[in-house]
Amino acid sequence: MLARFDGQPLAQRNTLFLQTLLTSDAVIIAGQAASHCVKSSIDDLLEGIVAQDPALAKKVYLLTDCMSAVTVPDGKGGFLADFTPQAEAALQRFADAGMHLCRSTDALETWPGLKLD
């Protein structure tokens, strides 16, 4: 059960969707934001992977050039908030778990472990 800030039920984990992902040949992930929404989704996926079989992480490919961290410009060329370090740390943690960091411009043949039958 996923809970709100006050502990009340918010939603239930979609175990059928998670199982679909875990039984797929490959899972390719992109989206916004690498420091928040996408990171949280990958954290949930990784939790399911670790619970079932940590080796499944090698089937996950993260398109790093198709996501970015949340930043809040200050209007003066800088940022009021920049979550880039948090996004980079999360991506490194996912890579350390066995997931692959790839770019959308990389030829699929170069993606480690990807079978193109």
N, CA, C and O atoms as a Tinker XYZ file with bonds, in Angstrom:
   468  protein
     1  N      0.846000   -1.172000    0.000000    73     2
     2  CA     0.000000    0.000000    0.000000    64     1     3
     3  C      0.895000    1.240000    0.000000    63     2     4     5
     4  O      1.808000    1.355000    0.818000    81     3
     5  N      0.636000    2.135000   -0.890000    73     3     6
     6  CA     1.338000    3.412000   -0.924000    64     5     7
     7  C      0.549000    4.401000   -0.081000    63     6     8     9
     8  O     -0.675000    4.480000   -0.182000    81     7
     9  N      1.254000    5.148000    0.743000    73     7    10
    10  CA     0.578000    6.033000    1.699000    64     9    11
    11  C      0.841000    7.501000    1.383000    63    10    12    13
    12  O      1.871000    7.866000    0.817000    81    11
    13  N     -0.123000    8.325000    1.769000    73    11    14
    14  CA     0.019000    9.772000    1.656000    64    13    15
    15  C      0.906000   10.276000    2.787000    63    14    16    17
    16  O      1.352000    9.502000    3.634000    81    15
    17  N      1.156000   11.582000    2.791000    73    15    18
    18  CA     1.975000   12.217000    3.827000    64    17    19
    19  C      1.423000   11.980000    5.224000    63    18    20    21
    20  O      2.181000   11.942000    6.193000    81    19
    21  N      0.094000   11.818000    5.336000    73    19    22
    22  CA    -0.520000   11.651000    6.648000    64    21    23
    23  C     -0.766000   10.182000    7.010000    63    22    24    25
    24  O     -1.440000    9.878000    7.994000    81    23
    25  N     -0.210000    9.283000    6.203000    73    23    26
    26  CA    -0.333000    7.861000    6.485000    64    25    27
    27  C     -1.563000    7.192000    5.916000    63    26    28    29
    28  O     -1.674000    5.967000    5.981000    81    27
    29  N     -2.488000    7.946000    5.362000    73    27    30
    30  CA    -3.692000    7.373000    4.768000    64    29    31
    31  C     -3.348000    6.705000    3.433000    63    30    32    33
    32  O     -2.384000    7.096000    2.775000    81    31
    33  N     -4.136000    5.694000    3.032000    73    31    34
    34  CA    -3.861000    5.009000    1.761000    64    33    35
    35  C     -3.947000    5.971000    0.571000    63    34    36    37
    36  O     -4.849000    6.805000    0.485000    81    35
    37  N     -2.995000    5.831000   -0.327000    73    35    38
    38  CA    -2.984000    6.636000   -1.547000    64    37    39
    39  C     -3.285000    5.762000   -2.754000    63    38    40    41
    40  O     -4.117000    6.109000   -3.592000    81    39
    41  N     -2.612000    4.642000   -2.834000    73    39    42
    42  CA    -2.790000    3.726000   -3.966000    64    41    43
    43  C     -2.170000    2.387000   -3.611000    63    42    44    45
    44  O     -1.468000    2.253000   -2.609000    81    43
    45  N     -2.443000    1.407000   -4.448000    73    43    46
    46  CA    -1.815000    0.109000   -4.273000    64    45    47
    47  C     -0.821000   -0.107000   -5.402000    63    46    48    49
    48  O     -1.048000    0.335000   -6.529000    81    47
    49  N      0.264000   -0.776000   -5.108000    73    47    50
    50  CA     1.270000   -1.080000   -6.121000    64    49    51
    51  C      0.630000   -1.947000   -7.204000    63    50    52    53
    52  O     -0.121000   -2.876000   -6.907000    81    51
    53  N      0.932000   -1.635000   -8.448000    73    51    54
    54  CA     0.397000   -2.379000   -9.584000    64    53    55
    55  C      1.288000   -3.599000   -9.820000    63    54    56    57
    56  O      2.198000   -3.558000  -10.647000    81    55
    57  N      1.026000   -4.664000   -9.102000    73    55    58
    58  CA     1.881000   -5.847000   -9.159000    64    57    59
    59  C      1.803000   -6.547000  -10.518000    63    58    60    61
    60  O      2.786000   -7.150000  -10.948000    81    59
    61  N      0.664000   -6.480000  -11.198000    73    59    62
    62  CA     0.540000   -7.092000  -12.519000    64    61    63
    63  C      1.459000   -6.380000  -13.514000    63    62    64    65
    64  O      2.126000   -7.029000  -14.320000    81    63
    65  N      1.493000   -5.054000  -13.458000    73    63    66
    66  CA     2.374000   -4.287000  -14.346000    64    65    67
    67  C      3.834000   -4.592000  -14.026000    63    66    68    69
    68  O      4.642000   -4.787000  -14.934000    81    67
    69  N      4.168000   -4.633000  -12.756000    73    67    70
    70  CA     5.534000   -4.944000  -12.348000    64    69    71
    71  C      5.937000   -6.322000  -12.859000    63    70    72    73
    72  O      7.051000   -6.496000  -13.354000    81    71
    73  N      5.054000   -7.291000  -12.747000    73    71    74
    74  CA     5.360000   -8.643000  -13.224000    64    73    75
    75  C      5.538000   -8.651000  -14.736000    63    74    76    77
    76  O      6.397000   -9.366000  -15.252000    81    75
    77  N      4.733000   -7.861000  -15.456000    73    75    78
    78  CA     4.895000   -7.751000  -16.905000    64    77    79
    79  C      6.286000   -7.224000  -17.244000    63    78    80    81
    80  O      6.948000   -7.740000  -18.145000    81    79
    81  N      6.726000   -6.200000  -16.525000    73    79    82
    82  CA     8.060000   -5.652000  -16.762000    64    81    83
    83  C      9.137000   -6.685000  -16.465000    63    82    84    85
    84  O     10.081000   -6.843000  -17.239000    81    83
    85  N      8.997000   -7.384000  -15.354000    73    83    86
    86  CA    10.027000   -8.331000  -14.934000    64    85    87
    87  C     10.121000   -9.557000  -15.838000    63    86    88    89
    88  O     11.155000  -10.225000  -15.863000    81    87
    89  N      9.063000   -9.859000  -16.575000    73    87    90
    90  CA     9.093000  -11.005000  -17.488000    64    89    91
    91  C      9.389000  -10.584000  -18.926000    63    90    92    93
    92  O      9.437000  -11.436000  -19.813000    81    91
    93  N      9.584000   -9.309000  -19.172000    73    91    94
    94  CA     9.918000   -8.815000  -20.511000    64    93    95
    95  C     11.381000   -9.117000  -20.826000    63    94    96    97
    96  O     12.201000   -9.294000  -19.925000    81    95
    97  N     11.692000   -9.171000  -22.118000    73    95    98
    98  CA    13.082000   -9.390000  -22.543000    64    97    99
    99  C     13.952000   -8.191000  -22.209000    63    98   100   101
   100  O     15.115000   -8.346000  -21.836000    81    99
   101  N     13.389000   -6.988000  -22.341000    73    99   102
   102  CA    14.123000   -5.756000  -22.039000    64   101   103
   103  C     13.109000   -4.694000  -21.627000    63   102   104   105
   104  O     11.968000   -4.685000  -22.088000    81   103
   105  N     13.552000   -3.807000  -20.753000    73   103   106
   106  CA    12.737000   -2.677000  -20.314000    64   105   107
   107  C     13.556000   -1.423000  -20.591000    63   106   108   109
   108  O     14.659000   -1.263000  -20.067000    81   107
   109  N     13.010000   -0.539000  -21.416000    73   107   110
   110  CA    13.701000    0.696000  -21.784000    64   109   111
   111  C     12.940000    1.846000  -21.149000    63   110   112   113
   112  O     11.731000    1.979000  -21.336000    81   111
   113  N     13.658000    2.683000  -20.390000    73   111   114
   114  CA    13.018000    3.741000  -19.619000    64   113   115
   115  C     13.579000    5.103000  -20.002000    63   114   116   117
   116  O     14.792000    5.293000  -20.095000    81   115
   117  N     12.669000    6.045000  -20.222000    73   115   118
   118  CA    13.009000    7.451000  -20.462000    64   117   119
   119  C     11.875000    8.280000  -19.886000    63   118   120   121
   120  O     10.791000    7.751000  -19.640000    81   119
   121  N     12.098000    9.546000  -19.669000    73   119   122
   122  CA    11.033000   10.417000  -19.189000    64   121   123
   123  C     11.549000   11.482000  -18.255000    63   122   124   125
   124  O     12.744000   11.552000  -17.970000    81   123
   125  N     10.651000   12.301000  -17.786000    73   123   126
   126  CA    11.002000   13.396000  -16.870000    64   125   127
   127  C     10.427000   13.061000  -15.507000    63   126   128   129
   128  O      9.298000   12.574000  -15.452000    81   127
   129  N     11.089000   13.277000  -14.462000    73   127   130
   130  CA    12.409000   13.851000  -14.319000    64   129   131
   131  C     13.325000   12.849000  -13.641000    63   130   132   133
   132  O     12.917000   12.107000  -12.747000    81   131
   133  N     14.570000   12.846000  -14.085000    73   131   134
   134  CA    15.544000   11.882000  -13.587000    64   133   135
   135  C     15.785000   12.020000  -12.092000    63   134   136   137
   136  O     16.243000   11.077000  -11.446000    81   135
   137  N     15.483000   13.173000  -11.546000    73   135   138
   138  CA    15.710000   13.399000  -10.116000    64   137   139
   139  C     14.461000   13.157000   -9.269000    63   138   140   141
   140  O     14.544000   13.143000   -8.040000    81   139
   141  N     13.327000   12.969000   -9.897000    73   139   142
   142  CA    12.086000   12.845000   -9.129000    64   141   143
   143  C     11.202000   11.719000   -9.671000    63   142   144   145
   144  O     11.315000   10.586000   -9.204000    81   143
   145  N     10.331000   11.995000  -10.636000    73   143   146
   146  CA     9.323000   11.029000  -11.085000    64   145   147
   147  C      9.935000    9.755000  -11.673000    63   146   148   149
   148  O      9.594000    8.650000  -11.251000    81   147
   149  N     10.831000    9.907000  -12.639000    73   147   150
   150  CA    11.448000    8.725000  -13.248000    64   149   151
   151  C     12.274000    7.982000  -12.203000    63   150   152   153
   152  O     12.239000    6.753000  -12.139000    81   151
   153  N     13.008000    8.718000  -11.394000    73   151   154
   154  CA    13.808000    8.099000  -10.333000    64   153   155
   155  C     12.923000    7.261000   -9.415000    63   154   156   157
   156  O     13.275000    6.131000   -9.075000    81   155
   157  N     11.792000    7.803000   -9.018000    73   155   158
   158  CA    10.891000    7.065000   -8.127000    64   157   159
   159  C     10.352000    5.811000   -8.798000    63   158   160   161
   160  O     10.247000    4.762000   -8.163000    81   159
   161  N     10.009000    5.911000  -10.079000    73   159   162
   162  CA     9.509000    4.737000  -10.806000    64   161   163
   163  C     10.584000    3.663000  -10.910000    63   162   164   165
   164  O     10.300000    2.478000  -10.736000    81   163
   165  N     11.825000    4.078000  -11.193000    73   163   166
   166  CA    12.916000    3.106000  -11.288000    64   165   167
   167  C     13.213000    2.512000   -9.917000    63   166   168   169
   168  O     13.515000    1.323000   -9.812000    81   167
   169  N     13.131000    3.321000   -8.868000    73   167   170
   170  CA    13.291000    2.792000   -7.508000    64   169   171
   171  C     12.272000    1.697000   -7.231000    63   170   172   173
   172  O     12.618000    0.656000   -6.672000    81   171
   173  N     11.018000    1.921000   -7.617000    73   171   174
   174  CA     9.975000    0.916000   -7.415000    64   173   175
   175  C     10.282000   -0.351000   -8.210000    63   174   176   177
   176  O     10.137000   -1.464000   -7.705000    81   175
   177  N     10.706000   -0.166000   -9.458000    73   175   178
   178  CA    11.063000   -1.316000  -10.285000    64   177   179
   179  C     12.229000   -2.075000   -9.666000    63   178   180   181
   180  O     12.202000   -3.303000   -9.583000    81   179
   181  N     13.242000   -1.352000   -9.236000    73   179   182
   182  CA    14.412000   -1.999000   -8.629000    64   181   183
   183  C     14.028000   -2.759000   -7.362000    63   182   184   185
   184  O     14.558000   -3.839000   -7.103000    81   183
   185  N     13.125000   -2.209000   -6.587000    73   183   186
   186  CA    12.655000   -2.911000   -5.385000    64   185   187
   187  C     12.036000   -4.257000   -5.758000    63   186   188   189
   188  O     12.285000   -5.268000   -5.101000    81   187
   189  N     11.229000   -4.259000   -6.815000    73   187   190
   190  CA    10.631000   -5.509000   -7.284000    64   189   191
   191  C     11.666000   -6.472000   -7.827000    63   190   192   193
   192  O     11.566000   -7.683000   -7.629000    81   191
   193  N     12.666000   -5.928000   -8.514000    73   191   194
   194  CA    13.746000   -6.759000   -9.057000    64   193   195
   195  C     14.525000   -7.418000   -7.925000    63   194   196   197
   196  O     14.768000   -8.624000   -7.950000    81   195
   197  N     14.913000   -6.628000   -6.942000    73   195   198
   198  CA    15.697000   -7.157000   -5.820000    64   197   199
   199  C     14.904000   -8.237000   -5.075000    63   198   200   201
   200  O     15.473000   -9.239000   -4.642000    81   199
   201  N     13.599000   -8.032000   -4.929000    73   199   202
   202  CA    12.763000   -9.002000   -4.227000    64   201   203
   203  C     12.637000  -10.309000   -5.001000    63   202   204   205
   204  O     12.513000  -11.377000   -4.402000    81   203
   205  N     12.670000  -10.228000   -6.325000    73   203   206
   206  CA    12.479000  -11.435000   -7.135000    64   205   207
   207  C     13.808000  -12.068000   -7.548000    63   206   208   209
   208  O     14.038000  -13.251000   -7.296000    81   207
   209  N     14.683000  -11.282000   -8.183000    73   207   210
   210  CA    15.971000  -11.793000   -8.652000    64   209   211
   211  C     16.823000  -10.609000   -9.096000    63   210   212   213
   212  O     16.562000  -10.038000  -10.154000    81   211
   213  N     17.830000  -10.228000   -8.323000    73   211   214
   214  CA    18.652000   -9.063000   -8.662000    64   213   215
   215  C     19.257000   -9.100000  -10.067000    63   214   216   217
   216  O     19.569000   -8.052000  -10.633000    81   215
   217  N     19.425000  -10.295000  -10.631000    73   215   218
   218  CA    19.989000  -10.410000  -11.984000    64   217   219
   219  C     19.065000   -9.815000  -13.049000    63   218   220   221
   220  O     19.516000   -9.515000  -14.154000    81   219
   221  N     17.779000   -9.643000  -12.730000    73   219   222
   222  CA    16.836000   -9.062000  -13.685000    64   221   223
   223  C     17.180000   -7.606000  -14.016000    63   222   224   225
   224  O     16.737000   -7.086000  -15.040000    81   223
   225  N     17.959000   -6.950000  -13.165000    73   223   226
   226  CA    18.332000   -5.560000  -13.409000    64   225   227
   227  C     19.060000   -5.397000  -14.731000    63   226   228   229
   228  O     18.993000   -4.330000  -15.340000    81   227
   229  N     19.751000   -6.430000  -15.186000    73   227   230
   230  CA    20.507000   -6.332000  -16.435000    64   229   231
   231  C     19.593000   -6.207000  -17.658000    63   230   232   233
   232  O     20.072000   -5.901000  -18.751000    81   231
   233  N     18.300000   -6.435000  -17.493000    73   231   234
   234  CA    17.346000   -6.290000  -18.589000    64   233   235
   235  C     16.823000   -4.857000  -18.718000    63   234   236   237
   236  O     16.035000   -4.561000  -19.616000    81   235
   237  N     17.263000   -3.964000  -17.818000    73   235   238
   238  CA    16.749000   -2.587000  -17.791000    64   237   239
   239  C     17.772000   -1.651000  -18.430000    63   238   240   241
   240  O     18.958000   -1.675000  -18.101000    81   239
   241  N     17.275000   -0.821000  -19.358000    73   239   242
   242  CA    18.095000    0.157000  -20.077000    64   241   243
   243  C     17.522000    1.544000  -19.822000    63   242   244   245
   244  O     16.347000    1.797000  -20.086000    81   243
   245  N     18.348000    2.429000  -19.312000    73   243   246
   246  CA    17.917000    3.792000  -18.990000    64   245   247
   247  C     18.487000    4.744000  -20.030000    63   246   248   249
   248  O     19.705000    4.849000  -20.179000    81   247
   249  N     17.610000    5.438000  -20.749000    73   247   250
   250  CA    18.053000    6.379000  -21.783000    64   249   251
   251  C     18.373000    7.711000  -21.124000    63   250   252   253
   252  O     17.496000    8.552000  -20.929000    81   251
   253  N     19.632000    7.886000  -20.790000    73   251   254
   254  CA    20.043000    9.048000  -20.002000    64   253   255
   255  C     19.892000   10.365000  -20.746000    63   254   256   257
   256  O     19.733000   11.411000  -20.117000    81   255
   257  N     19.939000   10.334000  -22.075000    73   255   258
   258  CA    19.785000   11.577000  -22.829000    64   257   259
   259  C     18.317000   11.913000  -23.092000    63   258   260   261
   260  O     18.012000   12.922000  -23.729000    81   259
   261  N     17.420000   11.075000  -22.606000    73   259   262
   262  CA    15.977000   11.316000  -22.746000    64   261   263
   263  C     15.347000   11.618000  -21.394000    63   262   264   265
   264  O     14.146000   11.428000  -21.197000    81   263
   265  N     16.165000   12.086000  -20.474000    73   263   266
   266  CA    15.689000   12.506000  -19.164000    64   265   267
   267  C     16.637000   13.568000  -18.636000    63   266   268   269
   268  O     17.787000   13.666000  -19.063000    81   267
   269  N     16.143000   14.346000  -17.717000    73   267   270
   270  CA    16.995000   15.358000  -17.088000    64   269   271
   271  C     16.488000   15.604000  -15.676000    63   270   272   273
   272  O     15.378000   15.222000  -15.307000    81   271
   273  N     17.345000   16.254000  -14.906000    73   271   274
   274  CA    16.989000   16.571000  -13.523000    64   273   275
   275  C     16.093000   17.805000  -13.480000    63   274   276   277
   276  O     16.080000   18.610000  -14.411000    81   275
   277  N     15.359000   17.938000  -12.409000    73   275   278
   278  CA    14.569000   19.149000  -12.173000    64   277   279
   279  C     15.530000   20.292000  -11.850000    63   278   280   281
   280  O     16.416000   20.163000  -11.006000    81   279
   281  N     15.333000   21.395000  -12.533000    73   279   282
   282  CA    16.077000   22.618000  -12.231000    64   281   283
   283  C     15.084000   23.773000  -12.214000    63   282   284   285
   284  O     14.089000   23.760000  -12.939000    81   283
   285  N     15.361000   24.759000  -11.390000    73   283   286
   286  CA    14.515000   25.945000  -11.300000    64   285   287
   287  C     15.398000   27.158000  -11.573000    63   286   288   289
   288  O     16.166000   27.571000  -10.705000    81   287
   289  N     15.296000   27.739000  -12.784000    73   287   290
   290  CA    16.126000   28.902000  -13.116000    64   289   291
   291  C     15.812000   30.090000  -12.211000    63   290   292   293
   292  O     14.677000   30.282000  -11.776000    81   291
   293  N     16.848000   30.878000  -11.942000    73   291   294
   294  CA    16.645000   32.072000  -11.111000    64   293   295
   295  C     16.405000   33.332000  -11.935000    63   294   296   297
   296  O     16.210000   34.407000  -11.369000    81   295
   297  N     16.417000   33.218000  -13.268000    73   295   298
   298  CA    16.200000   34.369000  -14.132000    64   297   299
   299  C     17.447000   35.213000  -14.349000    63   298   300   301
   300  O     17.407000   36.220000  -15.055000    81   299
   301  N     18.542000   34.804000  -13.748000    73   299   302
   302  CA    19.792000   35.557000  -13.856000    64   301   303
   303  C     20.917000   34.694000  -14.420000    63   302   304   305
   304  O     22.092000   35.047000  -14.316000    81   303
   305  N     20.551000   33.563000  -15.017000    73   303   306
   306  CA    21.550000   32.662000  -15.574000    64   305   307
   307  C     21.952000   31.539000  -14.647000    63   306   308   309
   308  O     22.748000   30.681000  -15.028000    81   307
   309  N     21.429000   31.524000  -13.455000    73   307   310
   310  CA    21.723000   30.464000  -12.493000    64   309   311
   311  C     20.460000   29.689000  -12.154000    63   310   312   313
   312  O     19.477000   29.710000  -12.896000    81   311
   313  N     20.507000   29.017000  -11.036000    73   311   314
   314  CA    19.378000   28.195000  -10.617000    64   313   315
   315  C     19.026000   28.452000   -9.159000    63   314   316   317
   316  O     19.905000   28.574000   -8.306000    81   315
   317  N     17.736000   28.531000   -8.887000    73   315   318
   318  CA    17.269000   28.564000   -7.505000    64   317   319
   319  C     17.375000   27.175000   -6.887000    63   318   320   321
   320  O     17.653000   27.023000   -5.697000    81   319
   321  N     17.145000   26.166000   -7.726000    73   319   322
   322  CA    17.261000   24.771000   -7.297000    64   321   323
   323  C     17.780000   23.962000   -8.471000    63   322   324   325
   324  O     17.370000   24.173000   -9.612000    81   323
   325  N     18.675000   23.044000   -8.187000    73   323   326
   326  CA    19.246000   22.187000   -9.217000    64   325   327
   327  C     19.440000   20.799000   -8.611000    63   326   328   329
   328  O     20.281000   20.600000   -7.735000    81   327
   329  N     18.645000   19.846000   -9.094000    73   327   330
   330  CA    18.682000   18.488000   -8.561000    64   329   331
   331  C     19.555000   17.556000   -9.399000    63   330   332   333
   332  O     19.420000   16.335000   -9.317000    81   331
   333  N     20.450000   18.132000  -10.207000    73   331   334
   334  CA    21.339000   17.322000  -11.043000    64   333   335
   335  C     22.180000   16.348000  -10.224000    63   334   336   337
   336  O     22.277000   15.183000  -10.610000    81   335
   337  N     22.795000   16.761000   -9.110000    73   335   338
   338  CA    23.579000   15.786000   -8.339000    64   337   339
   339  C     22.744000   14.594000   -7.843000    63   338   340   341
   340  O     23.234000   13.465000   -7.810000    81   339
   341  N     21.502000   14.842000   -7.465000    73   339   342
   342  CA    20.635000   13.752000   -7.003000    64   341   343
   343  C     20.308000   12.800000   -8.158000    63   342   344   345
   344  O     20.275000   11.583000   -7.975000    81   343
   345  N     20.068000   13.360000   -9.347000    73   343   346
   346  CA    19.779000   12.523000  -10.516000    64   345   347
   347  C     20.996000   11.683000  -10.878000    63   346   348   349
   348  O     20.871000   10.489000  -11.151000    81   347
   349  N     22.170000   12.304000  -10.881000    73   347   350
   350  CA    23.397000   11.577000  -11.207000    64   349   351
   351  C     23.673000   10.467000  -10.191000    63   350   352   353
   352  O     24.100000    9.375000  -10.566000    81   351
   353  N     23.434000   10.739000   -8.920000    73   351   354
   354  CA    23.638000    9.725000   -7.886000    64   353   355
   355  C     22.662000    8.560000   -8.076000    63   354   356   357
   356  O     23.043000    7.400000   -7.921000    81   355
   357  N     21.421000    8.863000   -8.407000    73   355   358
   358  CA    20.428000    7.808000   -8.623000    64   357   359
   359  C     20.815000    6.954000   -9.827000    63   358   360   361
   360  O     20.751000    5.727000   -9.757000    81   359
   361  N     21.213000    7.583000  -10.925000    73   359   362
   362  CA    21.609000    6.824000  -12.106000    64   361   363
   363  C     22.803000    5.925000  -11.799000    63   362   364   365
   364  O     22.865000    4.789000  -12.271000    81   363
   365  N     23.741000    6.425000  -11.017000    73   363   366
   366  CA    24.894000    5.601000  -10.638000    64   365   367
   367  C     24.452000    4.417000   -9.779000    63   366   368   369
   368  O     24.952000    3.305000   -9.944000    81   367
   369  N     23.517000    4.659000   -8.867000    73   367   370
   370  CA    23.002000    3.578000   -8.024000    64   369   371
   371  C     22.315000    2.511000   -8.876000    63   370   372   373
   372  O     22.465000    1.316000   -8.623000    81   371
   373  N     21.556000    2.952000   -9.891000    73   371   374
   374  CA    20.875000    2.005000  -10.777000    64   373   375
   375  C     21.892000    1.212000  -11.594000    63   374   376   377
   376  O     21.738000    0.005000  -11.785000    81   375
   377  N     22.927000    1.893000  -12.072000    73   375   378
   378  CA    23.989000    1.203000  -12.818000    64   377   379
   379  C     24.700000    0.202000  -11.917000    63   378   380   381
   380  O     25.000000   -0.914000  -12.341000    81   379
   381  N     24.968000    0.592000  -10.686000    73   379   382
   382  CA    25.623000   -0.303000   -9.736000    64   381   383
   383  C     24.771000   -1.544000   -9.461000    63   382   384   385
   384  O     25.303000   -2.608000   -9.144000    81   383
   385  N     23.450000   -1.404000   -9.583000    73   383   386
   386  CA    22.539000   -2.530000   -9.374000    64   385   387
   387  C     22.485000   -3.448000  -10.591000    63   386   388   389
   388  O     21.916000   -4.538000  -10.520000    81   387
   389  N     23.078000   -3.013000  -11.718000    73   387   390
   390  CA    23.097000   -3.846000  -12.926000    64   389   391
   391  C     22.335000   -3.295000  -14.107000    63   390   392   393
   392  O     22.383000   -3.871000  -15.194000    81   391
   393  N     21.629000   -2.187000  -13.920000    73   391   394
   394  CA    20.914000   -1.572000  -15.038000    64   393   395
   395  C     21.913000   -0.882000  -15.967000    63   394   396   397
   396  O     23.000000   -0.489000  -15.544000    81   395
   397  N     21.534000   -0.741000  -17.221000    73   395   398
   398  CA    22.424000   -0.171000  -18.228000    64   397   399
   399  C     22.065000    1.294000  -18.503000    63   398   400   401
   400  O     20.897000    1.630000  -18.698000    81   399
   401  N     23.079000    2.151000  -18.516000    73   399   402
   402  CA    22.903000    3.552000  -18.883000    64   401   403
   403  C     23.262000    3.678000  -20.352000    63   402   404   405
   404  O     24.401000    3.423000  -20.743000    81   403
   405  N     22.288000    4.074000  -21.165000    73   403   406
   406  CA    22.477000    4.160000  -22.610000    64   405   407
   407  C     21.986000    5.516000  -23.102000    63   406   408   409
   408  O     21.367000    6.282000  -22.364000    81   407
   409  N     22.275000    5.783000  -24.350000    73   407   410
   410  CA    21.791000    6.999000  -25.001000    64   409   411
   411  C     20.915000    6.588000  -26.182000    63   410   412   413
   412  O     21.146000    5.551000  -26.803000    81   411
   413  N     19.927000    7.392000  -26.481000    73   411   414
   414  CA    19.020000    7.084000  -27.590000    64   413   415
   415  C     19.741000    7.086000  -28.926000    63   414   416   417
   416  O     19.256000    6.494000  -29.891000    81   415
   417  N     20.885000    7.739000  -28.996000    73   415   418
   418  CA    21.642000    7.826000  -30.242000    64   417   419
   419  C     22.626000    6.663000  -30.412000    63   418   420   421
   420  O     23.241000    6.523000  -31.469000    81   419
   421  N     22.778000    5.831000  -29.377000    73   419   422
   422  CA    23.641000    4.660000  -29.479000    64   421   423
   423  C     22.938000    3.586000  -30.303000    63   422   424   425
   424  O     21.746000    3.341000  -30.118000    81   423
   425  N     23.659000    2.958000  -31.195000    73   423   426
   426  CA    23.095000    1.855000  -31.969000    64   425   427
   427  C     22.685000    0.741000  -31.015000    63   426   428   429
   428  O     23.421000    0.414000  -30.084000    81   427
   429  N     21.521000    0.163000  -31.243000    73   427   430
   430  CA    21.035000   -0.904000  -30.367000    64   429   431
   431  C     22.024000   -2.061000  -30.280000    63   430   432   433
   432  O     22.117000   -2.725000  -29.248000    81   431
   433  N     22.755000   -2.301000  -31.354000    73   431   434
   434  CA    23.731000   -3.384000  -31.351000    64   433   435
   435  C     24.827000   -3.174000  -30.313000    63   434   436   437
   436  O     25.506000   -4.125000  -29.925000    81   435
   437  N     25.000000   -1.947000  -29.867000    73   435   438
   438  CA    26.059000   -1.647000  -28.873000    64   437   439
   439  C     25.559000   -1.718000  -27.439000    63   438   440   441
   440  O     26.354000   -1.642000  -26.502000    81   439
   441  N     24.254000   -1.864000  -27.257000    73   439   442
   442  CA    23.714000   -1.943000  -25.900000    64   441   443
   443  C     24.104000   -3.283000  -25.287000    63   442   444   445
   444  O     23.825000   -4.328000  -25.874000    81   443
   445  N     24.736000   -3.273000  -24.134000    73   443   446
   446  CA    25.205000   -4.528000  -23.529000    64   445   447
   447  C     24.058000   -5.473000  -23.193000    63   446   448   449
   448  O     23.074000   -5.094000  -22.559000    81   447
   449  N     24.219000   -6.721000  -23.640000    73   447   450
   450  CA    23.247000   -7.756000  -23.300000    64   449   451
   451  C     21.947000   -7.739000  -24.070000    63   450   452   453
   452  O     21.135000   -8.651000  -23.912000    81   451
   453  N     21.718000   -6.729000  -24.903000    73   451   454
   454  CA    20.449000   -6.654000  -25.647000    64   453   455
   455  C     20.475000   -7.631000  -26.808000    63   454   456   457
   456  O     21.387000   -7.605000  -27.636000    81   455
   457  N     19.472000   -8.490000  -26.864000    73   455   458
   458  CA    19.386000   -9.478000  -27.943000    64   457   459
   459  C     18.425000   -8.962000  -28.995000    63   458   460   461
   460  O     17.267000   -8.660000  -28.705000    81   459
   461  N     18.911000   -8.866000  -30.201000    73   459   462
   462  CA    18.109000   -8.376000  -31.317000    64   461   463
   463  C     17.782000   -9.531000  -32.262000    63   462   464   465
   464  O     18.336000   -9.622000  -33.357000    81   463
   465  N     16.893000  -10.396000  -31.838000    73   463   466
   466  CA    16.524000  -11.569000  -32.668000    64   465   467
   467  C     15.501000  -11.158000  -33.681000    63   466   468
   468  O     15.055000  -11.983000  -34.477000    81   467
